[in-house]
Amino acid sequence: MTEAAESKTFRLSRRLCVEITVGAGGMAVEWNPELPERLTPKELRRYRAARHEMLSRLAERVGGTVLVVER
């Protein structure tokens, strides 16, 4: 039996939200509205904290380590 994916929406600022979904297929991110060309430093910090929270959940699901490469 496959576990259902888990989603959570995070408000990064007045102008921007991100929904992060983790499941058997990995992680998916949806921006609302669309991803801006640049995030403010505060938005970037909040996004990274949200991503960390959801990747920790993904690691628990897979019972191992999750690697993120950011460029």
C-alpha positions as CSV (number, residue, x, y, z in Angstrom):
1,M,0.0,0.0,0.0
2,T,1.4,3.4,-1.0
3,E,1.2,6.3,1.5
4,A,-0.7,9.4,0.3
5,A,1.4,12.5,-0.5
6,E,1.5,15.2,2.2
7,S,1.1,18.9,1.3
8,K,1.4,22.1,3.3
9,T,1.1,25.7,2.2
10,F,3.5,28.3,3.6
11,R,3.1,32.1,3.4
12,L,6.5,33.6,2.7
13,S,5.3,37.2,2.5
14,R,2.3,39.3,1.8
15,R,2.8,38.7,-1.9
16,L,3.9,35.1,-2.0
17,C,2.9,31.6,-0.9
18,V,4.4,28.2,-1.7
19,E,2.7,24.8,-1.5
20,I,5.2,22.0,-0.9
21,T,4.1,18.4,-1.5
22,V,6.2,15.3,-0.5
23,G,5.5,11.7,-1.2
24,A,6.8,8.6,-2.9
25,G,7.8,10.6,-6.0
26,G,9.9,13.1,-4.1
27,M,9.0,16.8,-3.6
28,A,7.0,19.2,-5.7
29,V,6.6,22.9,-5.2
30,E,3.9,25.2,-6.5
31,W,4.2,29.0,-6.2
32,N,1.2,31.4,-5.8
33,P,1.4,33.6,-7.7
34,E,4.1,32.3,-10.0
35,L,7.7,32.2,-8.7
36,P,9.0,35.8,-9.0
37,E,12.4,36.5,-10.6
38,R,13.9,37.1,-7.2
39,L,13.0,36.4,-3.6
40,T,13.7,38.9,-0.9
41,P,16.2,37.8,1.7
42,K,13.3,37.3,4.2
43,E,11.3,35.2,1.6
44,L,14.3,33.1,0.9
45,R,14.9,32.4,4.6
46,R,11.2,31.4,5.0
47,Y,11.3,29.2,1.9
48,R,14.4,27.4,3.1
49,A,12.8,26.8,6.5
50,A,9.6,25.5,4.8
51,R,11.6,23.3,2.5
52,H,13.7,21.9,5.4
53,E,10.5,21.0,7.3
54,M,9.0,19.2,4.4
55,L,12.2,17.4,3.4
56,S,12.6,16.2,7.0
57,R,9.1,14.7,6.6
58,L,10.2,13.1,3.3
59,A,13.3,11.6,4.9
60,E,11.1,10.1,7.6
61,R,8.9,8.6,5.0
62,V,11.7,7.0,3.0
63,G,13.7,6.1,6.2
64,G,16.8,7.7,4.9
65,T,18.7,10.8,3.9
66,V,17.4,13.3,1.4
67,L,19.9,15.4,-0.6
68,V,19.2,18.9,-2.0
69,V,21.5,20.6,-4.5
70,E,20.9,24.3,-4.7
71,R,22.4,26.5,-7.4
